[in-house]
Amino acid sequence: MRQRVRVASLPSDSMRPLGSRYAAVGMARGRSAAGSGEARTARLADRFEPQLATLVRTPPEGDEWLHELKYDGYRIGCRLDGRNVSLVSRNGKDWTDRFPDVCAAAAELPVRRALLDGEVAVLLPDGRTSFQALQNVFSGGERANLVYFVFDLLHVDGEDVARLPLEQRKTRLAALLRSAAQKRLRYSEHVVGRGAEFLAHACRMGLEGIVSKRRDRPYTPGRGAAWLKTKCIKRQEFVVGGFTDPEGSRLGIGALLVGVRAADGTLAFAGKVGTGFTNRGAQELRRTLDGIEQAECPFTPTPPGSLGRHAHWVKPTLVAEVAFTEWTSDGKIRHPSFQGLREDKPVSDVRREKPVPPPRGTATVAGARLTHPDRVLWPELGFTKLDLARFYETIADRILPHVQRRPLTLVRCPGGVGTPCFYMKHSPAWAADGLQRVRIREKKKIGEYLIVDSLTALIGLVQMDVLEIHTWNSTIEHVEEPDRLVLDLDPGPEVRWAQVIEAARLVRSAFGALKLQSFVKTTGSAGLHVVVPLVPEAGWSECLSLARGIAEAIERQSPRLYTTAFPKAGRERKILIDYLRNNRTNTSVAAFSTRATPRAPASVPLAWEELSTRLRSDHFTVRNLGKRLSGSKGDPWRAYWRCRQRIAPELLRAIAER
């Protein structure tokens, strides 16, 4: 018989998420929303890589979502391999020895190999879970109410079930846990739909909040938009950067000084936490802090007044969980209360959690309809589908000239950054509002490509969850005659940025020797593009030969730094001069297109004099590009649009004779 958590008992029959009635009705009501993925044979993974939830203000609506309670404990992956059971924290630490009773219970499951995902917590008599009570377990406290709440199944006896829709995974998980009747492992039940009502009930019971998950999605490691969390109270992790001495009858410490990582990587002071400690806990914490004390303040800037002068500073290596009522306008927390230290989250990941709006139905931008406008595409920024559409709307006059009338290759990320993305070269059977198609003959077939020629069409790409726009070097009016050359400078991981700048200047000089003016832009990734505008006269083969000739000449000049060989092995300290961007059907990322990486950088045109070691390829992002474009510098590529240059006839003859 399946064990149930006490919080399952809700006040009326209309809302009983963990006691099977409501869940069963909800499942039946919306079953068609589930996906159709298939499990496949696979070996048991060596590592536990958890899927993470994005914080939102309110739960998402609709029956495509199921909702679970948010447990107040430690996220733990449980790996069973024969009789060997191991427990792994969310940051990869082995916690097997900390929860031997959970290991013993997992060993009784009727499987040889499995990978489970859940939360280890202490269940209080009133049905709530308590992080502080879990801390007491580590100090020798009572373990009888220690429970592993299991909410996902990723692998079972040779099957990679992580590929299945969540609803199917949970069905198999429930059957597995039901077959091993014991109290230490408990199935995490859920409701389908009615997230706002479920959250309200969780908050009335004094719980931390809920987690909402798409029923039809596979398990995808990393933070994305398929799992969302909504909290009843404000609570998150902070980095401990210092402490004050106790006063009066207080023992150990007076208060912890805590902070969060800012966007530039510095530690920003967020306030002092002076409540939530027991006398014993404060003394134990003081001994830990004394062991990492340092003279230098880790906060930027140093906290003002007497606090900054008299505090004890520590190495910022500890993470504390803190509950509080709100953030102030100057970035401090009000009425904070210490909950405990966390060992399952790296200091580098501790940033201020900013809830984003919950998913909505539809929105319209520039005449294009967006479904799921609040889908989070860049979880680290909380940047949504609607945000991306409005971003492109504000820079339409800059990006459209670079993408209009060109065949496109697109990078689509339906679940946002951190989830699987894929290149889309040919147009699908459907396309969003405003997009047109063009048929182009290829070697063995006719390929159909999407074309953008308006802002509505550009927003249509956002509707298709396109995070990167890559374009041909020709337009549909002159498909066989490119109107530009592109050399992509792609540095290996050990190449200094100053060397990439020098490479771009060298390419510029090489084109200049041929009386060709060139322009430079960031790729938004690691390198630079040097672009040469052309009157569309020469064919693909001539343009490719010219680009290859320049790339190989530079390689011969300095083979220790430059290469035209594409395999990554052996070029860690070299810059690849990628001339194949000039091959027919090949593409390069468009100017002002975003990139599908965590900070949402964009490819941005530069003036040659702007190149410096202070401005990296991913410097400009969706957050700061607007400021650049509204500045007084104007368009650094103004001359690009007036440039009417041709590959000289004698140069074409020389290329033909090679």
VOMIDO-633185 format. One line per field, with one value per residue (C-alpha): residue number from 1; y, z, x. Coordinates in pm, whole numbers. Last residue first. Layout:
# VOMIDO-633185
pos	NUM | ...
py	Y | ...
pz	Z | ...
px	X | ...
# end
This chain:
# VOMIDO-633185
pos	658 | 657 | 656 | 655 | 654 | 653 | 652 | 651 | 650 | 649 | 648 | 647 | 646 | 645 | 644 | 643 | 642 | 641 | 640 | 639 | 638 | 637 | 636 | 635 | 634 | 633 | 632 | 631 | 630 | 629 | 628 | 627 | 626 | 625 | 624 | 623 | 622 | 621 | 620 | 619 | 618 | 617 | 616 | 615 | 614 | 613 | 612 | 611 | 610 | 609 | 608 | 607 | 606 | 605 | 604 | 603 | 602 | 601 | 600 | 599 | 598 | 597 | 596 | 595 | 594 | 593 | 592 | 591 | 590 | 589 | 588 | 587 | 586 | 585 | 584 | 583 | 582 | 581 | 580 | 579 | 578 | 577 | 576 | 575 | 574 | 573 | 572 | 571 | 570 | 569 | 568 | 567 | 566 | 565 | 564 | 563 | 562 | 561 | 560 | 559 | 558 | 557 | 556 | 555 | 554 | 553 | 552 | 551 | 550 | 549 | 548 | 547 | 546 | 545 | 544 | 543 | 542 | 541 | 540 | 539 | 538 | 537 | 536 | 535 | 534 | 533 | 532 | 531 | 530 | 529 | 528 | 527 | 526 | 525 | 524 | 523 | 522 | 521 | 520 | 519 | 518 | 517 | 516 | 515 | 514 | 513 | 512 | 511 | 510 | 509 | 508 | 507 | 506 | 505 | 504 | 503 | 502 | 501 | 500 | 499 | 498 | 497 | 496 | 495 | 494 | 493 | 492 | 491 | 490 | 489 | 488 | 487 | 486 | 485 | 484 | 483 | 482 | 481 | 480 | 479 | 478 | 477 | 476 | 475 | 474 | 473 | 472 | 471 | 470 | 469 | 468 | 467 | 466 | 465 | 464 | 463 | 462 | 461 | 460 | 459 | 458 | 457 | 456 | 455 | 454 | 453 | 452 | 451 | 450 | 449 | 448 | 447 | 446 | 445 | 444 | 443 | 442 | 441 | 440 | 439 | 438 | 437 | 436 | 435 | 434 | 433 | 432 | 431 | 430 | 429 | 428 | 427 | 426 | 425 | 424 | 423 | 422 | 421 | 420 | 419 | 418 | 417 | 416 | 415 | 414 | 413 | 412 | 411 | 410 | 409 | 408 | 407 | 406 | 405 | 404 | 403 | 402 | 401 | 400 | 399 | 398 | 397 | 396 | 395 | 394 | 393 | 392 | 391 | 390 | 389 | 388 | 387 | 386 | 385 | 384 | 383 | 382 | 381 | 380 | 379 | 378 | 377 | 376 | 375 | 374 | 373 | 372 | 371 | 370 | 369 | 368 | 367 | 366 | 365 | 364 | 363 | 362 | 361 | 360 | 359 | 358 | 357 | 356 | 355 | 354 | 353 | 352 | 351 | 350 | 349 | 348 | 347 | 346 | 345 | 344 | 343 | 342 | 341 | 340 | 339 | 338 | 337 | 336 | 335 | 334 | 333 | 332 | 331 | 330 | 329 | 328 | 327 | 326 | 325 | 324 | 323 | 322 | 321 | 320 | 319 | 318 | 317 | 316 | 315 | 314 | 313 | 312 | 311 | 310 | 309 | 308 | 307 | 306 | 305 | 304 | 303 | 302 | 301 | 300 | 299 | 298 | 297 | 296 | 295 | 294 | 293 | 292 | 291 | 290 | 289 | 288 | 287 | 286 | 285 | 284 | 283 | 282 | 281 | 280 | 279 | 278 | 277 | 276 | 275 | 274 | 273 | 272 | 271 | 270 | 269 | 268 | 267 | 266 | 265 | 264 | 263 | 262 | 261 | 260 | 259 | 258 | 257 | 256 | 255 | 254 | 253 | 252 | 251 | 250 | 249 | 248 | 247 | 246 | 245 | 244 | 243 | 242 | 241 | 240 | 239 | 238 | 237 | 236 | 235 | 234 | 233 | 232 | 231 | 230 | 229 | 228 | 227 | 226 | 225 | 224 | 223 | 222 | 221 | 220 | 219 | 218 | 217 | 216 | 215 | 214 | 213 | 212 | 211 | 210 | 209 | 208 | 207 | 206 | 205 | 204 | 203 | 202 | 201 | 200 | 199 | 198 | 197 | 196 | 195 | 194 | 193 | 192 | 191 | 190 | 189 | 188 | 187 | 186 | 185 | 184 | 183 | 182 | 181 | 180 | 179 | 178 | 177 | 176 | 175 | 174 | 173 | 172 | 171 | 170 | 169 | 168 | 167 | 166 | 165 | 164 | 163 | 162 | 161 | 160 | 159 | 158 | 157 | 156 | 155 | 154 | 153 | 152 | 151 | 150 | 149 | 148 | 147 | 146 | 145 | 144 | 143 | 142 | 141 | 140 | 139 | 138 | 137 | 136 | 135 | 134 | 133 | 132 | 131 | 130 | 129 | 128 | 127 | 126 | 125 | 124 | 123 | 122 | 121 | 120 | 119 | 118 | 117 | 116 | 115 | 114 | 113 | 112 | 111 | 110 | 109 | 108 | 107 | 106 | 105 | 104 | 103 | 102 | 101 | 100 | 99 | 98 | 97 | 96 | 95 | 94 | 93 | 92 | 91 | 90 | 89 | 88 | 87 | 86 | 85 | 84 | 83 | 82 | 81 | 80 | 79 | 78 | 77 | 76 | 75 | 74 | 73 | 72 | 71 | 70 | 69 | 68 | 67 | 66 | 65 | 64 | 63 | 62 | 61 | 60 | 59 | 58 | 57 | 56 | 55 | 54 | 53 | 52 | 51 | 50 | 49 | 48 | 47 | 46 | 45 | 44 | 43 | 42 | 41 | 40 | 39 | 38 | 37 | 36 | 35 | 34 | 33 | 32 | 31 | 30 | 29 | 28 | 27 | 26 | 25 | 24 | 23 | 22 | 21 | 20 | 19 | 18 | 17 | 16 | 15 | 14 | 13 | 12 | 11 | 10 | 9 | 8 | 7 | 6 | 5 | 4 | 3 | 2 | 1
py	2807 | 2953 | 3056 | 3240 | 3433 | 3522 | 3644 | 3855 | 4005 | 4086 | 4272 | 4140 | 4414 | 4699 | 4909 | 5012 | 5240 | 4995 | 4910 | 5278 | 5313 | 5006 | 5177 | 5279 | 5568 | 5664 | 5891 | 5624 | 5464 | 5159 | 5101 | 5136 | 4894 | 4636 | 4615 | 4359 | 4162 | 4108 | 4281 | 4156 | 3808 | 3859 | 4037 | 4412 | 4507 | 4354 | 4607 | 4635 | 4964 | 5117 | 4875 | 4997 | 4719 | 4522 | 4307 | 3935 | 3903 | 3764 | 3595 | 3535 | 3157 | 3062 | 3035 | 3339 | 3655 | 3795 | 4152 | 4076 | 3742 | 3420 | 3270 | 3037 | 2755 | 2683 | 2769 | 2786 | 3122 | 3022 | 2765 | 3022 | 2943 | 3085 | 2861 | 3036 | 2818 | 2722 | 2446 | 2349 | 1992 | 1824 | 2065 | 1916 | 2208 | 2260 | 2615 | 2702 | 3005 | 3045 | 2803 | 2815 | 3186 | 3304 | 2979 | 3013 | 3373 | 3260 | 2973 | 3206 | 3453 | 3181 | 3018 | 3343 | 3400 | 3043 | 3061 | 3384 | 3240 | 2918 | 3101 | 3323 | 3676 | 3947 | 4046 | 4381 | 4292 | 4359 | 4214 | 4080 | 3994 | 3790 | 3768 | 3498 | 3337 | 3351 | 3668 | 3660 | 4005 | 4223 | 4352 | 4533 | 4499 | 4725 | 4543 | 4691 | 4350 | 4468 | 4582 | 4227 | 4108 | 4406 | 4329 | 3965 | 4081 | 4314 | 4027 | 3805 | 4076 | 4098 | 3720 | 3735 | 3997 | 3759 | 3502 | 3155 | 2860 | 2767 | 2762 | 3076 | 3090 | 3370 | 3354 | 3496 | 3625 | 3738 | 3947 | 3997 | 3635 | 3557 | 3231 | 3337 | 3685 | 3797 | 3545 | 3720 | 3590 | 3526 | 3291 | 3372 | 3238 | 3346 | 3217 | 3187 | 3061 | 2956 | 2938 | 3241 | 3418 | 3345 | 3502 | 3814 | 3846 | 3787 | 4070 | 4291 | 4239 | 4057 | 3729 | 3424 | 3056 | 2795 | 2511 | 2282 | 2125 | 1799 | 1622 | 1895 | 2184 | 2386 | 2666 | 2706 | 3023 | 3045 | 3342 | 3430 | 3683 | 3473 | 3152 | 2862 | 2518 | 2227 | 2283 | 2507 | 2370 | 2439 | 2396 | 2352 | 2195 | 2285 | 2051 | 2231 | 2465 | 2768 | 2758 | 2462 | 2501 | 2588 | 2650 | 2743 | 2872 | 2848 | 3127 | 3217 | 3593 | 3843 | 4049 | 3932 | 4207 | 4498 | 4370 | 4378 | 4751 | 4898 | 4620 | 4701 | 4782 | 4513 | 4257 | 4319 | 4317 | 3969 | 3851 | 3981 | 3805 | 3476 | 3532 | 3650 | 3529 | 3614 | 3277 | 3107 | 3236 | 3125 | 3153 | 3092 | 3403 | 3453 | 3099 | 3167 | 3474 | 3630 | 3861 | 4206 | 4389 | 4201 | 4014 | 3810 | 3468 | 3238 | 3327 | 3153 | 3287 | 3621 | 3601 | 3566 | 3718 | 3501 | 3698 | 3497 | 3205 | 2982 | 3065 | 2960 | 2607 | 2453 | 2126 | 2217 | 2444 | 2612 | 2661 | 2846 | 3193 | 3449 | 3775 | 4058 | 4265 | 4179 | 4443 | 4544 | 4921 | 4912 | 4668 | 4296 | 4129 | 3916 | 3696 | 3329 | 3255 | 2950 | 2993 | 2916 | 2905 | 2969 | 3348 | 3363 | 3540 | 3899 | 3993 | 4314 | 4629 | 4884 | 4777 | 4748 | 5079 | 5265 | 5123 | 4763 | 4726 | 4769 | 4503 | 4242 | 4002 | 4229 | 4144 | 4038 | 3673 | 3433 | 3077 | 2876 | 3137 | 3092 | 2721 | 2779 | 3057 | 2826 | 2572 | 2848 | 2981 | 2632 | 2566 | 2896 | 2836 | 3060 | 3191 | 3560 | 3802 | 3795 | 4094 | 4249 | 4189 | 4283 | 4228 | 3967 | 4039 | 3821 | 4102 | 4007 | 4030 | 3728 | 3741 | 3859 | 3777 | 3924 | 3682 | 3826 | 3843 | 3532 | 3260 | 3333 | 3598 | 3708 | 4069 | 4117 | 3865 | 3960 | 4034 | 3812 | 3797 | 3700 | 3425 | 3362 | 3363 | 3093 | 3165 | 3237 | 3466 | 3305 | 3110 | 3021 | 2933 | 2697 | 2627 | 2316 | 2311 | 2659 | 2568 | 2511 | 2222 | 1855 | 1774 | 1508 | 1466 | 1695 | 1618 | 1676 | 2018 | 2075 | 2308 | 2309 | 2430 | 2652 | 2661 | 2514 | 2701 | 2510 | 2820 | 2852 | 2500 | 2566 | 2884 | 2705 | 2428 | 2683 | 2875 | 2552 | 2440 | 2199 | 1840 | 1758 | 1580 | 1290 | 1259 | 886 | 804 | 620 | 573 | 433 | 84 | -106 | -195 | -261 | 77 | 247 | 87 | 142 | 509 | 550 | 395 | 638 | 922 | 854 | 841 | 1180 | 1328 | 1248 | 975 | 1050 | 1016 | 653 | 542 | 169 | -78 | -183 | 148 | 495 | 851 | 813 | 1129 | 1261 | 1063 | 1201 | 1047 | 1062 | 1122 | 1095 | 840 | 1021 | 1203 | 1437 | 1361 | 1694 | 1598 | 1519 | 1868 | 2018 | 1822 | 1977 | 2318 | 2225 | 2135 | 1938 | 1995 | 1725 | 1852 | 1586 | 1707 | 1518 | 1556 | 1592 | 1409 | 1533 | 1339 | 1194 | 823 | 631 | 256 | -74 | -416 | -343 | -465 | -184 | -312 | -137 | 195 | 137 | 63 | 369 | 589 | 454 | 517 | 888 | 1078 | 803 | 813 | 1188 | 1184 | 1537 | 1609 | 1958 | 1836 | 1590 | 1224 | 915 | 579 | 228 | -81 | -408 | -414 | -58 | 177 | 551 | 791 | 1161 | 1400 | 1751 | 1840 | 1951 | 2172 | 1999 | 2194 | 2029 | 1906 | 2059 | 1919 | 2140 | 2072 | 2123 | 2498 | 2791 | 2854 | 2915 | 3271 | 3486 | 3250 | 3089 | 2857 | 2488 | 2257 | 1925 | 1732 | 1581 | 1262 | 1101 | 750 | 698 | 348 | 198 | 263 | 90 | 337 | 486 | 636 | 988 | 1037 | 1353 | 1406 | 1673 | 1413 | 1299 | 1618 | 1512 | 1164 | 1293 | 1552 | 1296 | 1068 | 1352 | 1469 | 1127 | 993 | 1151 | 1376 | 1637 | 1642 | 1952 | 1906 | 1653 | 1923 | 2029 | 1864 | 1555 | 1510 | 1712 | 1392 | 1233 | 906 | 556 | 339 | 0
pz	-5907 | -6252 | -6165 | -5856 | -6061 | -6313 | -6034 | -5898 | -6241 | -6264 | -5926 | -5664 | -5649 | -5414 | -5365 | -4995 | -4906 | -4661 | -4499 | -4454 | -4171 | -4000 | -3669 | -3648 | -3409 | -3157 | -2954 | -2741 | -2786 | -2954 | -2673 | -2402 | -2584 | -2601 | -2222 | -2112 | -2434 | -2425 | -2545 | -2399 | -2555 | -2793 | -2532 | -2486 | -2234 | -2437 | -2709 | -3047 | -3055 | -3313 | -3575 | -3524 | -3400 | -3526 | -3257 | -3226 | -2917 | -2567 | -2377 | -2054 | -2050 | -2413 | -2706 | -2892 | -2981 | -3334 | -3362 | -3668 | -3814 | -3719 | -4015 | -4285 | -4521 | -4813 | -5073 | -4912 | -4776 | -4408 | -4514 | -4453 | -4083 | -3963 | -3658 | -3392 | -3216 | -2860 | -2821 | -3185 | -3139 | -3111 | -3238 | -3589 | -3835 | -3995 | -4126 | -3859 | -3697 | -3395 | -3452 | -3829 | -3848 | -4207 | -4359 | -4166 | -4284 | -4645 | -4585 | -4462 | -4747 | -5011 | -4851 | -4858 | -5223 | -5319 | -5142 | -5322 | -5660 | -5599 | -5480 | -5786 | -5843 | -5926 | -5610 | -5530 | -5226 | -4851 | -4665 | -4313 | -4043 | -3777 | -3422 | -3159 | -2842 | -2856 | -2933 | -3276 | -3234 | -3543 | -3782 | -4117 | -4431 | -4722 | -5024 | -5214 | -5229 | -4978 | -4764 | -4753 | -4605 | -4369 | -4235 | -4186 | -3980 | -3778 | -3699 | -3595 | -3364 | -3193 | -3149 | -3001 | -2748 | -2644 | -2532 | -2685 | -2443 | -2521 | -2898 | -3087 | -3373 | -3622 | -3876 | -4218 | -4395 | -4758 | -4879 | -5155 | -5266 | -5629 | -5674 | -5472 | -5624 | -5559 | -5272 | -5090 | -5057 | -4772 | -4611 | -4268 | -3912 | -3657 | -3300 | -3023 | -3235 | -3012 | -3313 | -3178 | -3172 | -3543 | -3598 | -3428 | -3724 | -3966 | -3808 | -3823 | -4197 | -4470 | -4303 | -4528 | -4442 | -4657 | -4876 | -5026 | -5370 | -5395 | -5462 | -5491 | -5380 | -5569 | -5365 | -5280 | -5084 | -4794 | -4626 | -4261 | -4160 | -3896 | -3785 | -4008 | -4075 | -4287 | -4152 | -4335 | -4407 | -4203 | -3847 | -3601 | -3268 | -2901 | -2600 | -2269 | -2087 | -2281 | -2351 | -2370 | -2738 | -2827 | -3204 | -3382 | -3729 | -4078 | -4297 | -4665 | -4697 | -4797 | -4481 | -4221 | -4186 | -4283 | -4025 | -3727 | -3682 | -3764 | -3561 | -3244 | -3020 | -3174 | -3140 | -2764 | -2747 | -2902 | -2669 | -2360 | -2476 | -2499 | -2150 | -1987 | -1624 | -1653 | -1554 | -1698 | -2054 | -2255 | -1980 | -2127 | -2045 | -2403 | -2414 | -2758 | -2944 | -3221 | -3464 | -3540 | -3406 | -3075 | -2975 | -2658 | -2578 | -2291 | -1996 | -1831 | -1484 | -1450 | -1353 | -1001 | -929 | -724 | -620 | -707 | -540 | -816 | -754 | -389 | -503 | -372 | -182 | 137 | 276 | 615 | 822 | 845 | 950 | 974 | 780 | 867 | 556 | 284 | 122 | -247 | -228 | -300 | -13 | -70 | 117 | 412 | 485 | 509 | 488 | 366 | 426 | 182 | 308 | 99 | 102 | 306 | 627 | 747 | 1113 | 1142 | 1313 | 1038 | 779 | 1037 | 1191 | 878 | 528 | 402 | 178 | -192 | -313 | -36 | 42 | 314 | 357 | 693 | 676 | 895 | 763 | 1082 | 1301 | 1092 | 1171 | 1543 | 1532 | 1362 | 1641 | 1897 | 1708 | 1675 | 2047 | 2135 | 1878 | 1574 | 1375 | 1421 | 1345 | 967 | 825 | 483 | 109 | 47 | -319 | -396 | -730 | -1037 | -1278 | -1266 | -886 | -661 | -345 | 8 | 376 | 703 | 984 | 1314 | 1679 | 1696 | 1944 | 2248 | 2305 | 2667 | 2597 | 2259 | 2015 | 1777 | 1414 | 1109 | 760 | 395 | 412 | 65 | 48 | -36 | -79 | 96 | 28 | 157 | -18 | -303 | -666 | -857 | -1230 | -1421 | -1802 | -1834 | -1776 | -1521 | -1593 | -1670 | -1903 | -1801 | -2085 | -2123 | -2146 | -1786 | -1767 | -1407 | -1130 | -798 | -487 | -185 | 149 | 356 | 631 | 583 | 445 | 196 | 65 | 28 | -169 | -389 | -474 | -562 | -787 | -952 | -1053 | -1316 | -1246 | -883 | -744 | -543 | -427 | -366 | -31 | 60 | 435 | 521 | 375 | 126 | -174 | -467 | -425 | -484 | -827 | -929 | -832 | -1029 | -1341 | -1331 | -1250 | -1560 | -1779 | -1654 | -1695 | -2068 | -2147 | -2234 | -1870 | -1902 | -2014 | -1980 | -1865 | -1540 | -1451 | -1532 | -1478 | -1220 | -1060 | -749 | -460 | -109 | 94 | 457 | 793 | 1063 | 1279 | 1249 | 1586 | 1631 | 1607 | 1469 | 1109 | 1221 | 1371 | 1028 | 900 | 1172 | 1046 | 692 | 810 | 634 | 718 | 811 | 1162 | 1325 | 1130 | 832 | 798 | 443 | 166 | -171 | -494 | -809 | -873 | -1087 | -1119 | -1155 | -1017 | -937 | -671 | -422 | -98 | -159 | -155 | 208 | 315 | 131 | 298 | 639 | 557 | 501 | 564 | 439 | 89 | 56 | -241 | -377 | -733 | -699 | -663 | -393 | -464 | -280 | -361 | -346 | -435 | -425 | -803 | -921 | -751 | -785 | -566 | -660 | -371 | -332 | 36 | 251 | 265 | 19 | -251 | -295 | -644 | -935 | -1277 | -1584 | -1926 | -1753 | -1769 | -1568 | -1449 | -1078 | -955 | -920 | -1095 | -984 | -1241 | -1152 | -1187 | -1366 | -1184 | -1323 | -1129 | -1261 | -1363 | -1588 | -1598 | -1943 | -2212 | -2384 | -2496 | -2347 | -2598 | -2616 | -2688 | -2505 | -2254 | -2318 | -2427 | -2069 | -1957 | -1771 | -1690 | -1505 | -1318 | -1201 | -1074 | -898 | -731 | -588 | -508 | -169 | -262 | -454 | -247 | -363 | -433 | -153 | 103 | 367 | 224 | 363 | 146 | 391 | 591 | 331 | 192 | 190 | -97 | 0
px	4457 | 4380 | 4020 | 4143 | 4397 | 4128 | 3901 | 4185 | 4242 | 3871 | 3876 | 3635 | 3377 | 3300 | 2990 | 3005 | 2715 | 2553 | 2886 | 2978 | 2725 | 2872 | 2956 | 2586 | 2535 | 2800 | 2570 | 2410 | 2067 | 2219 | 2466 | 2202 | 1974 | 2252 | 2282 | 2020 | 1976 | 2351 | 2668 | 2995 | 2975 | 3267 | 3476 | 3517 | 3787 | 4072 | 4001 | 3833 | 3643 | 3878 | 3750 | 3394 | 3172 | 2872 | 2697 | 2626 | 2408 | 2454 | 2169 | 2366 | 2302 | 2378 | 2136 | 2268 | 2075 | 2078 | 2202 | 2420 | 2321 | 2499 | 2683 | 2553 | 2646 | 2409 | 2680 | 3023 | 3132 | 3107 | 3366 | 3641 | 3671 | 4001 | 4048 | 4251 | 4505 | 4594 | 4331 | 4384 | 4504 | 4165 | 3901 | 3891 | 3839 | 4179 | 4220 | 4473 | 4632 | 4863 | 5152 | 5099 | 5192 | 5244 | 5121 | 4792 | 4754 | 4795 | 4552 | 4279 | 4332 | 4319 | 4015 | 3818 | 3913 | 3829 | 3491 | 3404 | 3504 | 3310 | 2999 | 2972 | 3100 | 2846 | 2655 | 2823 | 3023 | 3036 | 3338 | 3275 | 3529 | 3349 | 3486 | 3522 | 3390 | 3009 | 2816 | 2979 | 3127 | 3143 | 3407 | 3397 | 3605 | 3705 | 3849 | 4144 | 4317 | 4579 | 4285 | 4153 | 4483 | 4497 | 4151 | 4249 | 4550 | 4330 | 4095 | 4387 | 4523 | 4185 | 4179 | 4529 | 4420 | 4141 | 4397 | 4380 | 4361 | 3999 | 4056 | 3963 | 3706 | 3773 | 3490 | 3572 | 3262 | 3232 | 2938 | 2683 | 2692 | 2598 | 2401 | 2094 | 2079 | 1719 | 1692 | 1975 | 2329 | 2572 | 2318 | 2180 | 2183 | 1920 | 1959 | 1699 | 1408 | 1118 | 877 | 688 | 1024 | 1061 | 719 | 853 | 1090 | 802 | 603 | 912 | 929 | 1124 | 1214 | 1252 | 1213 | 1383 | 1251 | 1515 | 1471 | 1658 | 1987 | 2248 | 2027 | 1769 | 1616 | 1246 | 1162 | 921 | 755 | 710 | 446 | 270 | 442 | 537 | 393 | 513 | 861 | 1109 | 1453 | 1763 | 1640 | 1923 | 1830 | 1807 | 1778 | 1718 | 1957 | 1840 | 1466 | 1229 | 1142 | 1505 | 1518 | 1840 | 1760 | 1907 | 1777 | 1759 | 1814 | 1543 | 1585 | 1837 | 2098 | 1870 | 1618 | 1856 | 1912 | 1569 | 1406 | 1603 | 1303 | 1082 | 1359 | 1370 | 990 | 982 | 1259 | 1076 | 757 | 946 | 1080 | 1402 | 1424 | 1793 | 1941 | 1633 | 1690 | 1385 | 1122 | 775 | 574 | 450 | 302 | 152 | 272 | 66 | 243 | 101 | 404 | 373 | 58 | 17 | -126 | -222 | -5 | 287 | 361 | 538 | 905 | 1033 | 1373 | 1603 | 1910 | 2216 | 2390 | 2528 | 2897 | 2865 | 2785 | 2459 | 2425 | 2607 | 2341 | 2369 | 2054 | 1725 | 1843 | 1561 | 1546 | 1307 | 1386 | 1639 | 1859 | 1880 | 1839 | 1464 | 1410 | 1363 | 1080 | 964 | 1265 | 1367 | 1741 | 1934 | 2306 | 2589 | 2948 | 3262 | 3285 | 3609 | 3522 | 3507 | 3456 | 3255 | 3378 | 3442 | 3186 | 2913 | 3019 | 2919 | 2871 | 2895 | 3204 | 3124 | 3169 | 3160 | 3446 | 3598 | 3966 | 4112 | 4010 | 3811 | 3764 | 3817 | 3651 | 3338 | 3311 | 3363 | 3103 | 2852 | 2886 | 2827 | 2524 | 2377 | 2407 | 2245 | 1971 | 1979 | 1680 | 1747 | 2031 | 2066 | 2250 | 2191 | 2224 | 2590 | 2683 | 2951 | 3119 | 3058 | 2966 | 2595 | 2598 | 2650 | 2442 | 2518 | 2516 | 2640 | 2555 | 2441 | 2543 | 2755 | 2846 | 2631 | 2364 | 2319 | 2412 | 2581 | 2723 | 3008 | 2926 | 2953 | 3103 | 3063 | 2803 | 2662 | 2283 | 2026 | 1658 | 1331 | 1043 | 727 | 454 | 685 | 612 | 840 | 844 | 958 | 925 | 1078 | 1441 | 1714 | 1949 | 1893 | 1599 | 1346 | 1097 | 795 | 423 | 313 | 478 | 580 | 466 | 656 | 474 | 537 | 719 | 437 | 252 | -74 | -245 | 41 | -9 | -384 | -324 | -71 | -320 | -587 | -347 | -232 | -580 | -439 | -333 | -263 | 39 | 176 | 535 | 585 | 737 | 1055 | 1119 | 777 | 796 | 584 | 797 | 562 | 393 | 727 | 765 | 403 | 422 | 745 | 593 | 302 | 541 | 750 | 439 | 320 | 667 | 678 | 932 | 1294 | 1398 | 1288 | 1633 | 1568 | 1834 | 1668 | 1502 | 1628 | 1502 | 1222 | 1087 | 911 | 1058 | 1009 | 1292 | 1178 | 1350 | 1083 | 1269 | 1602 | 1606 | 1901 | 2272 | 2390 | 2310 | 1955 | 1934 | 1997 | 1699 | 1484 | 1595 | 1492 | 1145 | 872 | 505 | 254 | 172 | 390 | 696 | 841 | 1217 | 1341 | 1527 | 1407 | 1362 | 1511 | 1550 | 1800 | 1752 | 1933 | 1846 | 1484 | 1236 | 1311 | 1465 | 1798 | 1612 | 1512 | 1869 | 1997 | 1737 | 1842 | 2209 | 2140 | 2463 | 2695 | 2548 | 2592 | 2831 | 2856 | 2739 | 2596 | 2236 | 2339 | 2417 | 2296 | 2451 | 2306 | 2510 | 2315 | 2279 | 2332 | 2086 | 2140 | 1940 | 1950 | 1903 | 1759 | 1794 | 1502 | 1195 | 965 | 782 | 443 | 360 | 168 | 82 | 72 | -84 | -419 | -390 | -259 | 94 | 157 | 216 | 526 | 767 | 1096 | 1254 | 1282 | 1583 | 1640 | 1909 | 2230 | 2306 | 2622 | 2729 | 2427 | 2278 | 2327 | 2071 | 1781 | 1519 | 1204 | 963 | 825 | 454 | 365 | 88 | -174 | -428 | -459 | -631 | -944 | -823 | -519 | -720 | -974 | -696 | -517 | -837 | -920 | -569 | -489 | -205 | -400 | -719 | -907 | -1278 | -1316 | -1258 | -1006 | -699 | -533 | -226 | -19 | 11 | 231 | 109 | 254 | 139 | 0
# end
